[in-house]
Amino acid sequence: MLQITTLSYADDLKLIGIMSKNTLDTESLDNDLNVLVDWCKEWSTELNVSKFKSMYIGKNREKKEYKISSHVRTNVLSETTCEKDLGVLITNSLKLNKQCVSVSARANRVLGQIKSSFAFHVSLYTALVRSHLEYAVSSWSPHTKSNIKIVERVQKRATKLLKTIKGKPYEQRLKELGMNRRTRGDLI
């Protein structure tokens, strides 16, 4: 029986534990890793040990190596500071900068493809670009001014592509296009 919280989705499993300076906490994670390996051996399931990683979220941490034994050898889990979980980048500082930059870059690439391939349409922007900006936004919605600017910059660029409203102020362009979703989403 596992002592630490598990989260699973499709064929991915995450072990999450709250650690203190108490050695029993780290031992329970080691034990849970061994329980997982034993279960996989019993059910003839292969583990891709190279995908195993550890991330510590917090301050003032002593370095601890976590090991997992596969059928052939013992591997040390690599430590990571940033990991993608269901499309959202999680950092060990829990800051959203990398997620905002990543989402904006993806949305800008799609916007560039739309701009060069078609006459720009709001419906294409909504379907293809804004979907990147709003995917799982309830878990990473930007709250600092710098992160909001990074994400908003994509929408500003998109509204400038429409020749009929190109010269108008950003707020007026949004109003004329009925694009109030980001503001509305932040209020909810």
Helices and strands as residue ranges (DSSP letters): E 5-9, E 12-16, H 23-42, G 49-51, E 53-54, E 67-69, E 74-76, E 78-79, E 82-85, E 88-91, H 97-117, H 122-124, I 125-129, H 130-134, H 137-140, H 145-160, H 170-177, H 181-187
